[in-house]
Amino acid sequence: MKKTQKKKWLSFPAFQLPSFPALLRNSRGMTLLEVLMASAIFMVAMLAILGMQVTAMHGAKYGNQIVVATSLASDKVEELMNITPNDPLYGTLLSAVDEAHAHVDANNPINEEGNAGGPYTRSWWVVDTNAMTKTITTKVSWSDAWGVNRQVQMSYDYYIMPA
């Protein structure tokens, strides 16, 4: 009776890899040129990653500035909406009719909390759209890290409750 041999699919010489100790015995090391080329490729990759990090950090800072400016504009709209016609500041704070005659924050330039001493400048104006509604517009502007002037402007239609 003849024995059948099982086929070994990975027994071809092309698929047989030498063991790790055999690689170490036959290895003569790397040439200086190979080391320099590998180092150069690694440095180019690291510089590209560093550039992406710097861009991401600038984008995050700009996004934070937009969030702060929007919050400052929204805070002023809320403050102006809470002024009633009986309030003595009603005629003063709600009297500007266009951007050229806008009110400016007394604390300008302001910081993130609206106190004096920050990079932001806040102004607002109010337009009477009819007898019962006003449009309150606030604008917060600042200069970013590159010296570019930025601004956020917010408008809100406000219904005045009769007294």
KOLVEXRO-219096 format. One record per residue: residue in one letter; x, y, z of N, C-alpha, C in turn. Coordinates in nm, 4 decimals, decimal comma. Layout:
BEGIN
+----+----------+----------+----------+----------+----------+----------+----------+----------+----------+
! aa !      n.X !      n.Y !      n.Z !     ca.X !     ca.Y !     ca.Z !      c.X !      c.Y !      c.Z !
+----+----------+----------+----------+----------+----------+----------+----------+----------+----------+
!  a !        X !        Y !        Z !        X !        Y !        Z !        X !        Y !        Z !
...
+----+----------+----------+----------+----------+----------+----------+----------+----------+----------+
This chain:
BEGIN
+----+----------+----------+----------+----------+----------+----------+----------+----------+----------+
! aa !      n.X !      n.Y !      n.Z !     ca.X !     ca.Y !     ca.Z !      c.X !      c.Y !      c.Z !
+----+----------+----------+----------+----------+----------+----------+----------+----------+----------+
!  m !   0,0815 !  -0,1172 !   0,0000 !   0,0000 !   0,0000 !   0,0000 !   0,0866 !   0,1245 !   0,0000 !
!  k !   0,0468 !   0,2166 !  -0,0809 !   0,1254 !   0,3366 !  -0,0978 !   0,0733 !   0,4456 !  -0,0045 !
!  k !   0,1670 !   0,5102 !   0,0613 !   0,1278 !   0,6201 !   0,1498 !   0,1060 !   0,7455 !   0,0667 !
!  t !  -0,0013 !   0,8167 !   0,1017 !  -0,0261 !   0,9431 !   0,0327 !   0,0410 !   1,0555 !   0,1108 !
!  q !   0,1019 !   1,1399 !   0,0384 !   0,1663 !   1,2535 !   0,1033 !   0,0724 !   1,3738 !   0,0980 !
!  k !   0,0666 !   1,4405 !   0,2102 !  -0,0122 !   1,5645 !   0,2146 !   0,0682 !   1,6765 !   0,1505 !
!  k !  -0,0036 !   1,7569 !   0,0756 !   0,0640 !   1,8692 !   0,0128 !   0,0826 !   1,9800 !   0,1162 !
!  k !   0,2007 !   2,0312 !   0,1187 !   0,2288 !   2,1446 !   0,2070 !   0,2304 !   2,2693 !   0,1191 !
!  w !   0,1306 !   2,3499 !   0,1368 !   0,1169 !   2,4666 !   0,0502 !   0,2241 !   2,5712 !   0,0768 !
!  l !   0,2720 !   2,5761 !   0,1956 !   0,3723 !   2,6776 !   0,2267 !   0,5134 !   2,6213 !   0,2254 !
!  s !   0,5339 !   2,5110 !   0,1580 !   0,6666 !   2,4498 !   0,1568 !   0,7516 !   2,4981 !   0,0392 !
!  f !   0,6978 !   2,5863 !  -0,0437 !   0,7755 !   2,6366 !  -0,1549 !   0,8877 !   2,7246 !  -0,1023 !
!  p !   1,0017 !   2,7222 !  -0,1662 !   1,1143 !   2,8021 !  -0,1168 !   1,0838 !   2,9516 !  -0,1136 !
!  a !   0,9972 !   2,9994 !  -0,2022 !   0,9672 !   3,1425 !  -0,2034 !   0,8922 !   3,1855 !  -0,0787 !
!  f !   0,8183 !   3,0942 !  -0,0167 !   0,7399 !   3,1286 !   0,1013 !   0,8131 !   3,1011 !   0,2315 !
!  q !   0,9281 !   3,0386 !   0,2241 !   0,9993 !   3,0063 !   0,3465 !   1,0888 !   3,1228 !   0,3860 !
!  l !   1,0665 !   3,1741 !   0,5035 !   1,1461 !   3,2849 !   0,5538 !   1,2485 !   3,2308 !   0,6518 !
!  p !   1,3667 !   3,2855 !   0,6490 !   1,4666 !   3,2387 !   0,7455 !   1,4289 !   3,2837 !   0,8863 !
!  s !   1,4784 !   3,2146 !   0,9830 !   1,4490 !   3,2511 !   1,1219 !   1,5218 !   3,3800 !   1,1571 !
!  f !   1,4786 !   3,4430 !   1,2641 !   1,5373 !   3,5701 !   1,3057 !   1,6856 !   3,5562 !   1,3406 !
!  p !   1,7261 !   3,4541 !   1,4162 !   1,8709 !   3,4399 !   1,4429 !   1,9518 !   3,4235 !   1,3152 !
!  a !   1,8959 !   3,3553 !   1,2147 !   1,9685 !   3,3401 !   1,0889 !   1,9849 !   3,4745 !   1,0200 !
!  l !   1,8843 !   3,5609 !   1,0308 !   1,8951 !   3,6953 !   0,9729 !   2,0057 !   3,7739 !   1,0413 !
!  l !   2,0154 !   3,7617 !   1,1727 !   2,1188 !   3,8349 !   1,2444 !   2,2582 !   3,7843 !   1,2090 !
!  r !   2,2742 !   3,6544 !   1,1903 !   2,4057 !   3,5989 !   1,1572 !   2,4510 !   3,6445 !   1,0188 !
!  n !   2,3560 !   3,6548 !   0,9255 !   2,3930 !   3,6891 !   0,7888 !   2,3939 !   3,8398 !   0,7635 !
!  s !   2,3494 !   3,9198 !   0,8596 !   2,3373 !   4,0634 !   0,8394 !   2,4717 !   4,1321 !   0,8627 !
!  r !   2,5015 !   4,2282 !   0,7807 !   2,6242 !   4,3052 !   0,7969 !   2,5915 !   4,4459 !   0,8464 !
!  g !   2,4636 !   4,4771 !   0,8747 !   2,4250 !   4,6099 !   0,9217 !   2,3801 !   4,6974 !   0,8071 !
!  m !   2,3584 !   4,8233 !   0,8391 !   2,3126 !   4,9190 !   0,7386 !   2,4254 !   5,0156 !   0,7082 !
!  t !   2,4277 !   5,0625 !   0,5856 !   2,5310 !   5,1588 !   0,5489 !   2,4927 !   5,2963 !   0,6003 !
!  l !   2,5902 !   5,3834 !   0,6067 !   2,5664 !   5,5201 !   0,6526 !   2,4669 !   5,5912 !   0,5610 !
!  l !   2,4743 !   5,5655 !   0,4324 !   2,3805 !   5,6270 !   0,3378 !   2,2369 !   5,5838 !   0,3655 !
!  e !   2,2163 !   5,4565 !   0,3959 !   2,0812 !   5,4087 !   0,4279 !   2,0281 !   5,4734 !   0,5548 !
!  v !   2,1131 !   5,4886 !   0,6531 !   2,0719 !   5,5530 !   0,7792 !   2,0368 !   5,6990 !   0,7547 !
!  l !   2,1182 !   5,7682 !   0,6754 !   2,0899 !   5,9094 !   0,6461 !   1,9605 !   5,9259 !   0,5667 !
!  m !   1,9364 !   5,8392 !   0,4710 !   1,8129 !   5,8469 !   0,3925 !   1,6907 !   5,8192 !   0,4808 !
!  a !   1,6987 !   5,7194 !   0,5667 !   1,5875 !   5,6895 !   0,6566 !   1,5626 !   5,8058 !   0,7520 !
!  s !   1,6697 !   5,8686 !   0,8007 !   1,6552 !   5,9839 !   0,8903 !   1,5920 !   6,1022 !   0,8175 !
!  a !   1,6319 !   6,1243 !   0,6934 !   1,5762 !   6,2350 !   0,6153 !   1,4271 !   6,2148 !   0,5907 !
!  i !   1,3877 !   6,0948 !   0,5562 !   1,2450 !   6,0646 !   0,5340 !   1,1673 !   6,0834 !   0,6626 !
!  f !   1,2223 !   6,0369 !   0,7739 !   1,1567 !   6,0528 !   0,9031 !   1,1401 !   6,2013 !   0,9385 !
!  m !   1,2426 !   6,2830 !   0,9145 !   1,2359 !   6,4258 !   0,9469 !   1,1323 !   6,4985 !   0,8608 !
!  v !   1,1242 !   6,4652 !   0,7343 !   1,0227 !   6,5266 !   0,6471 !   0,8826 !   6,4929 !   0,6984 !
!  a !   0,8624 !   6,3688 !   0,7387 !   0,7317 !   6,3286 !   0,7924 !   0,7010 !   6,4033 !   0,9221 !
!  m !   0,7993 !   6,4188 !   1,0088 !   0,7786 !   6,4895 !   1,1353 !   0,7490 !   6,6378 !   1,1123 !
!  l !   0,8161 !   6,6995 !   1,0150 !   0,7889 !   6,8408 !   0,9835 !   0,6471 !   6,8585 !   0,9297 !
!  a !   0,6010 !   6,7654 !   0,8500 !   0,4637 !   6,7732 !   0,7996 !   0,3638 !   6,7617 !   0,9138 !
!  i !   0,3888 !   6,6715 !   1,0071 !   0,2993 !   6,6554 !   1,1225 !   0,3031 !   6,7804 !   1,2097 !
!  l !   0,4221 !   6,8380 !   1,2286 !   0,4342 !   6,9607 !   1,3080 !   0,3559 !   7,0751 !   1,2429 !
!  g !   0,3638 !   7,0857 !   1,1108 !   0,2882 !   7,1894 !   1,0400 !   0,1382 !   7,1735 !   1,0579 !
!  m !   0,0914 !   7,0501 !   1,0557 !  -0,0516 !   7,0257 !   1,0764 !  -0,0920 !   7,0635 !   1,2187 !
!  q !  -0,0061 !   7,0358 !   1,3161 !  -0,0355 !   7,0701 !   1,4553 !  -0,0469 !   7,2210 !   1,4736 !
!  v !   0,0453 !   7,2961 !   1,4139 !   0,0425 !   7,4418 !   1,4254 !  -0,0855 !   7,4966 !   1,3632 !
!  t !  -0,1222 !   7,4452 !   1,2471 !  -0,2454 !   7,4891 !   1,1812 !  -0,3675 !   7,4560 !   1,2670 !
!  a !  -0,3695 !   7,3386 !   1,3257 !  -0,4817 !   7,2996 !   1,4117 !  -0,4907 !   7,3883 !   1,5349 !
!  m !  -0,3770 !   7,4255 !   1,5920 !  -0,3786 !   7,5123 !   1,7105 !  -0,4295 !   7,6519 !   1,6762 !
!  h !  -0,3884 !   7,7053 !   1,5609 !  -0,4382 !   7,8366 !   1,5187 !  -0,5886 !   7,8312 !   1,4913 !
!  g !  -0,6345 !   7,7235 !   1,4298 !  -0,7779 !   7,7076 !   1,4039 !  -0,8580 !   7,6983 !   1,5321 !
!  a !  -0,8055 !   7,6284 !   1,6310 !  -0,8749 !   7,6169 !   1,7594 !  -0,8816 !   7,7517 !   1,8299 !
!  k !  -0,7739 !   7,8290 !   1,8224 !  -0,7742 !   7,9617 !   1,8857 !  -0,8745 !   8,0543 !   1,8166 !
!  y !  -0,8772 !   8,0511 !   1,6833 !  -0,9723 !   8,1342 !   1,6091 !  -1,1161 !   8,0931 !   1,6403 !
!  g !  -1,1409 !   7,9634 !   1,6487 !  -1,2750 !   7,9161 !   1,6852 !  -1,3150 !   7,9627 !   1,8234 !
!  n !  -1,2213 !   7,9606 !   1,9177 !  -1,2498 !   8,0087 !   2,0529 !  -1,2821 !   8,1578 !   2,0515 !
!  q !  -1,2097 !   8,2359 !   1,9715 !  -1,2373 !   8,3793 !   1,9630 !  -1,3767 !   8,4059 !   1,9071 !
!  i !  -1,4197 !   8,3275 !   1,8099 !  -1,5542 !   8,3438 !   1,7548 !  -1,6597 !   8,3106 !   1,8598 !
!  v !  -1,6371 !   8,2051 !   1,9362 !  -1,7318 !   8,1671 !   2,0409 !  -1,7420 !   8,2777 !   2,1460 !
!  v !  -1,6286 !   8,3327 !   2,1884 !  -1,6289 !   8,4401 !   2,2888 !  -1,6995 !   8,5633 !   2,2339 !
!  a !  -1,6691 !   8,6012 !   2,1106 !  -1,7324 !   8,7199 !   2,0512 !  -1,8834 !   8,7007 !   2,0376 !
!  t !  -1,9265 !   8,5831 !   1,9980 !  -2,0702 !   8,5549 !   1,9873 !  -2,1363 !   8,5613 !   2,1241 !
!  s !  -2,0698 !   8,5105 !   2,2244 !  -2,1233 !   8,5156 !   2,3606 !  -2,1344 !   8,6597 !   2,4101 !
!  l !  -2,0341 !   8,7424 !   2,3815 !  -2,0400 !   8,8836 !   2,4230 !  -2,1534 !   8,9570 !   2,3515 !
!  a !  -2,1723 !   8,9295 !   2,2236 !  -2,2817 !   8,9924 !   2,1494 !  -2,4166 !   8,9468 !   2,2039 !
!  s !  -2,4298 !   8,8185 !   2,2302 !  -2,5549 !   8,7642 !   2,2838 !  -2,5854 !   8,8198 !   2,4225 !
!  d !  -2,4821 !   8,8341 !   2,5061 !  -2,5025 !   8,8918 !   2,6399 !  -2,5571 !   9,0337 !   2,6315 !
!  k !  -2,5065 !   9,1132 !   2,5378 !  -2,5545 !   9,2515 !   2,5249 !  -2,6982 !   9,2538 !   2,4741 !
!  v !  -2,7325 !   9,1646 !   2,3810 !  -2,8713 !   9,1569 !   2,3342 !  -2,9632 !   9,1224 !   2,4506 !
!  e !  -2,9249 !   9,0261 !   2,5326 !  -3,0070 !   8,9879 !   2,6488 !  -3,0221 !   9,1047 !   2,7455 !
!  e !  -2,9130 !   9,1760 !   2,7689 !  -2,9182 !   9,2912 !   2,8587 !  -3,0134 !   9,3979 !   2,8051 !
!  l !  -3,0057 !   9,4267 !   2,6763 !  -3,0922 !   9,5295 !   2,6178 !  -3,2381 !   9,4849 !   2,6130 !
!  m !  -3,2622 !   9,3553 !   2,5943 !  -3,4007 !   9,3072 !   2,5915 !  -3,4671 !   9,3163 !   2,7284 !
!  n !  -3,3890 !   9,3161 !   2,8346 !  -3,4448 !   9,3225 !   2,9693 !  -3,4717 !   9,4646 !   3,0172 !
!  i !  -3,4384 !   9,5635 !   2,9359 !  -3,4683 !   9,7026 !   2,9720 !  -3,6137 !   9,7316 !   2,9345 !
!  t !  -3,6911 !   9,7740 !   3,0313 !  -3,8323 !   9,8040 !   3,0083 !  -3,8503 !   9,9518 !   2,9753 !
!  p !  -3,9622 !   9,9897 !   2,9153 !  -3,9859 !  10,1317 !   2,8844 !  -3,9867 !  10,2210 !   3,0091 !
!  n !  -4,0118 !  10,1662 !   3,1269 !  -4,0122 !  10,2454 !   3,2500 !  -3,8714 !  10,2680 !   3,3051 !
!  d !  -3,7729 !  10,1967 !   3,2546 !  -3,6348 !  10,2078 !   3,3026 !  -3,5754 !  10,3409 !   3,2566 !
!  p !  -3,5026 !  10,4117 !   3,3455 !  -3,4430 !  10,5399 !   3,3055 !  -3,3383 !  10,5251 !   3,1937 !
!  l !  -3,2775 !  10,4077 !   3,1780 !  -3,1790 !  10,3868 !   3,0721 !  -3,2426 !  10,3543 !   2,9376 !
!  y !  -3,3756 !  10,3390 !   2,9357 !  -3,4454 !  10,2966 !   2,8138 !  -3,4155 !  10,3895 !   2,6961 !
!  g !  -3,4323 !  10,5179 !   2,7156 !  -3,4098 !  10,6130 !   2,6063 !  -3,2636 !  10,6260 !   2,5688 !
!  t !  -3,1740 !  10,6078 !   2,6655 !  -3,0310 !  10,6234 !   2,6392 !  -2,9728 !  10,5033 !   2,5650 !
!  l !  -2,9970 !  10,3828 !   2,6159 !  -2,9350 !  10,2627 !   2,5583 !  -3,0021 !  10,2150 !   2,4309 !
!  l !  -3,1291 !  10,2521 !   2,4107 !  -3,2021 !  10,2042 !   2,2936 !  -3,2306 !  10,3157 !   2,1934 !
!  s !  -3,1391 !  10,4141 !   2,1835 !  -3,1689 !  10,5286 !   2,0988 !  -3,0923 !  10,5318 !   1,9665 !
!  a !  -2,9826 !  10,4630 !   1,9521 !  -2,9049 !  10,4688 !   1,8271 !  -2,9847 !  10,4056 !   1,7140 !
!  v !  -2,9800 !  10,4691 !   1,5967 !  -3,0624 !  10,4221 !   1,4860 !  -2,9836 !  10,3532 !   1,3748 !
!  d !  -2,8509 !  10,3640 !   1,3759 !  -2,7707 !  10,2959 !   1,2741 !  -2,6294 !  10,2743 !   1,3264 !
!  e !  -2,5519 !  10,2016 !   1,2480 !  -2,4176 !  10,1664 !   1,2924 !  -2,3277 !  10,2879 !   1,3085 !
!  a !  -2,3492 !  10,3904 !   1,2271 !  -2,2666 !  10,5109 !   1,2363 !  -2,2856 !  10,5828 !   1,3701 !
!  h !  -2,4036 !  10,5671 !   1,4303 !  -2,4327 !  10,6315 !   1,5592 !  -2,4448 !  10,5290 !   1,6716 !
!  a !  -2,3756 !  10,4194 !   1,6578 !  -2,3890 !  10,3084 !   1,7523 !  -2,3337 !  10,3456 !   1,8897 !
!  h !  -2,3925 !  10,2818 !   1,9908 !  -2,3403 !  10,2931 !   2,1264 !  -2,2172 !  10,2040 !   2,1374 !
!  v !  -2,1220 !  10,2448 !   2,2181 !  -2,0049 !  10,1612 !   2,2426 !  -2,0012 !  10,1249 !   2,3899 !
!  d !  -1,9509 !  10,0073 !   2,4182 !  -1,9416 !   9,9601 !   2,5559 !  -1,8471 !  10,0515 !   2,6339 !
!  a !  -1,8879 !  10,0898 !   2,7536 !  -1,8067 !  10,1791 !   2,8361 !  -1,6743 !  10,1142 !   2,8776 !
!  n !  -1,6677 !   9,9825 !   2,8797 !  -1,5465 !   9,9128 !   2,9219 !  -1,4527 !   9,8793 !   2,8057 !
!  n !  -1,4847 !   9,9194 !   2,6826 !  -1,4022 !   9,8820 !   2,5665 !  -1,2581 !   9,9241 !   2,5855 !
!  p !  -1,1642 !   9,8403 !   2,5428 !  -1,1779 !   9,7025 !   2,4964 !  -1,2070 !   9,6086 !   2,6137 !
!  i !  -1,2825 !   9,5034 !   2,5841 !  -1,3298 !   9,4142 !   2,6904 !  -1,2700 !   9,2748 !   2,6755 !
!  n !  -1,2750 !   9,1981 !   2,7861 !  -1,2261 !   9,0601 !   2,7849 !  -1,3435 !   8,9646 !   2,7702 !
!  e !  -1,3197 !   8,8365 !   2,7936 !  -1,4213 !   8,7333 !   2,7734 !  -1,5422 !   8,7494 !   2,8647 !
!  e !  -1,5233 !   8,8109 !   2,9809 !  -1,6339 !   8,8295 !   3,0753 !  -1,7067 !   8,9626 !   3,0550 !
!  g !  -1,6582 !   9,0461 !   2,9642 !  -1,7197 !   9,1764 !   2,9416 !  -1,6590 !   9,2865 !   3,0263 !
!  n !  -1,5520 !   9,2558 !   3,0991 !  -1,4828 !   9,3554 !   3,1808 !  -1,3739 !   9,4226 !   3,0989 !
!  a !  -1,3273 !   9,5361 !   3,1482 !  -1,2243 !   9,6115 !   3,0773 !  -1,0948 !   9,5309 !   3,0691 !
!  g !  -1,0204 !   9,5541 !   2,9608 !  -0,8880 !   9,4952 !   2,9500 !  -0,8758 !   9,3740 !   2,8611 !
!  g !  -0,9436 !   9,3683 !   2,7520 !  -0,9323 !   9,2538 !   2,6619 !  -0,9177 !   9,2984 !   2,5178 !
!  p !  -0,9208 !   9,2045 !   2,4246 !  -0,9010 !   9,2373 !   2,2837 !  -1,0295 !   9,2733 !   2,2084 !
!  y !  -1,1458 !   9,2612 !   2,2722 !  -1,2733 !   9,2756 !   2,2019 !  -1,3306 !   9,4159 !   2,2188 !
!  t !  -1,3967 !   9,4647 !   2,1135 !  -1,4681 !   9,5919 !   2,1171 !  -1,6131 !   9,5640 !   2,0836 !
!  r !  -1,7046 !   9,6121 !   2,1708 !  -1,8476 !   9,5822 !   2,1527 !  -1,9252 !   9,7116 !   2,1310 !
!  s !  -2,0161 !   9,7073 !   2,0338 !  -2,1052 !   9,8209 !   2,0075 !  -2,2428 !   9,7665 !   1,9719 !
!  w !  -2,3428 !   9,8554 !   1,9785 !  -2,4788 !   9,8129 !   1,9456 !  -2,5599 !   9,9323 !   1,8983 !
!  w !  -2,6631 !   9,9033 !   1,8243 !  -2,7604 !  10,0032 !   1,7813 !  -2,8964 !   9,9373 !   1,7716 !
!  v !  -2,9990 !  10,0223 !   1,7826 !  -3,1369 !   9,9745 !   1,7865 !  -3,2175 !  10,0517 !   1,6834 !
!  v !  -3,2939 !   9,9782 !   1,6042 !  -3,3780 !  10,0409 !   1,5017 !  -3,5233 !  10,0101 !   1,5355 !
!  d !  -3,6075 !  10,1146 !   1,5377 !  -3,7518 !  10,0947 !   1,5561 !  -3,8095 !  10,0464 !   1,4239 !
!  t !  -3,8544 !   9,9217 !   1,4191 !  -3,9125 !   9,8710 !   1,2957 !  -4,0592 !   9,9100 !   1,2846 !
!  n !  -4,1273 !   9,9166 !   1,3983 !  -4,2628 !   9,9728 !   1,4053 !  -4,2871 !  10,0111 !   1,5512 !
!  a !  -4,4111 !  10,0448 !   1,5854 !  -4,4399 !  10,0939 !   1,7209 !  -4,4154 !   9,9881 !   1,8282 !
!  m !  -4,4245 !   9,8596 !   1,7937 !  -4,4137 !   9,7546 !   1,8950 !  -4,2876 !   9,6688 !   1,8848 !
!  t !  -4,2056 !   9,6880 !   1,7820 !  -4,0850 !   9,6061 !   1,7699 !  -3,9619 !   9,6922 !   1,7434 !
!  k !  -3,8505 !   9,6421 !   1,7913 !  -3,7211 !   9,7041 !   1,7667 !  -3,6264 !   9,5946 !   1,7183 !
!  t !  -3,5314 !   9,6317 !   1,6360 !  -3,4263 !   9,5397 !   1,5954 !  -3,2980 !   9,5816 !   1,6662 !
!  i !  -3,2489 !   9,4930 !   1,7512 !  -3,1261 !   9,5183 !   1,8254 !  -3,0125 !   9,4499 !   1,7500 !
!  t !  -2,9093 !   9,5249 !   1,7175 !  -2,7927 !   9,4699 !   1,6496 !  -2,6704 !   9,4967 !   1,7349 !
!  t !  -2,5942 !   9,3926 !   1,7636 !  -2,4687 !   9,4077 !   1,8374 !  -2,3546 !   9,3613 !   1,7482 !
!  k !  -2,2407 !   9,4278 !   1,7638 !  -2,1220 !   9,3918 !   1,6869 !  -2,0037 !   9,3838 !   1,7821 !
!  v !  -1,9322 !   9,2733 !   1,7751 !  -1,8101 !   9,2560 !   1,8528 !  -1,6958 !   9,2379 !   1,7534 !
!  s !  -1,5917 !   9,3192 !   1,7684 !  -1,4781 !   9,3098 !   1,6768 !  -1,3490 !   9,2926 !   1,7569 !
!  w !  -1,2504 !   9,2338 !   1,6914 !  -1,1199 !   9,2119 !   1,7521 !  -1,0167 !   9,1926 !   1,6428 !
!  s !  -0,8919 !   9,1979 !   1,6806 !  -0,7825 !   9,1743 !   1,5879 !  -0,7183 !   9,0414 !   1,6271 !
!  d !  -0,7067 !   8,9482 !   1,5312 !  -0,6537 !   8,8150 !   1,5645 !  -0,5008 !   8,8160 !   1,5704 !
!  a !  -0,4416 !   8,6998 !   1,5894 !  -0,2970 !   8,6866 !   1,6079 !  -0,2172 !   8,7341 !   1,4863 !
!  w !  -0,2761 !   8,7348 !   1,3680 !  -0,2081 !   8,7779 !   1,2464 !  -0,2364 !   8,9242 !   1,2138 !
!  g !  -0,3092 !   8,9942 !   1,3021 !  -0,3414 !   9,1339 !   1,2795 !  -0,4612 !   9,1560 !   1,1887 !
!  v !  -0,5352 !   9,0507 !   1,1596 !  -0,6536 !   9,0624 !   1,0743 !  -0,7724 !   9,1035 !   1,1617 !
!  n !  -0,8452 !   9,2059 !   1,1191 !  -0,9626 !   9,2506 !   1,1939 !  -1,0790 !   9,1563 !   1,1679 !
!  r !  -1,1361 !   9,1050 !   1,2747 !  -1,2483 !   9,0118 !   1,2673 !  -1,3673 !   9,0734 !   1,3381 !
!  q !  -1,4882 !   9,0248 !   1,3053 !  -1,6077 !   9,0729 !   1,3750 !  -1,7196 !   8,9707 !   1,3700 !
!  v !  -1,8038 !   8,9781 !   1,4719 !  -1,9266 !   8,8996 !   1,4787 !  -2,0390 !   9,0001 !   1,4969 !
!  q !  -2,1426 !   8,9885 !   1,4169 !  -2,2565 !   9,0794 !   1,4253 !  -2,3828 !   8,9976 !   1,4425 !
!  m !  -2,4672 !   9,0393 !   1,5354 !  -2,5884 !   8,9651 !   1,5666 !  -2,7065 !   9,0634 !   1,5710 !
!  s !  -2,8145 !   9,0293 !   1,5027 !  -2,9358 !   9,1106 !   1,5051 !  -3,0503 !   9,0288 !   1,5623 !
!  y !  -3,1358 !   9,0983 !   1,6358 !  -3,2474 !   9,0297 !   1,6994 !  -3,3693 !   9,1218 !   1,6965 !
!  d !  -3,4828 !   9,0706 !   1,6488 !  -3,6077 !   9,1474 !   1,6507 !  -3,6725 !   9,1295 !   1,7873 !
!  y !  -3,7052 !   9,2408 !   1,8489 !  -3,7508 !   9,2418 !   1,9869 !  -3,8901 !   9,3046 !   1,9942 !
!  y !  -3,9852 !   9,2291 !   2,0478 !  -4,1219 !   9,2765 !   2,0648 !  -4,1313 !   9,3465 !   2,1993 !
!  i !  -4,1813 !   9,4687 !   2,2000 !  -4,1932 !   9,5460 !   2,3236 !  -4,3313 !   9,5253 !   2,3806 !
!  m !  -4,3351 !   9,4757 !   2,5018 !  -4,4619 !   9,4538 !   2,5708 !  -4,5182 !   9,5880 !   2,6157 !
!  p !  -4,6466 !   9,6122 !   2,5936 !  -4,7039 !   9,7377 !   2,6398 !  -4,6994 !   9,7462 !   2,7930 !
!  a !  -4,6773 !   9,8669 !   2,8430 !  -4,6653 !   9,8867 !   2,9878 !  -4,7990 !   9,8816 !   3,0568 !
+----+----------+----------+----------+----------+----------+----------+----------+----------+----------+
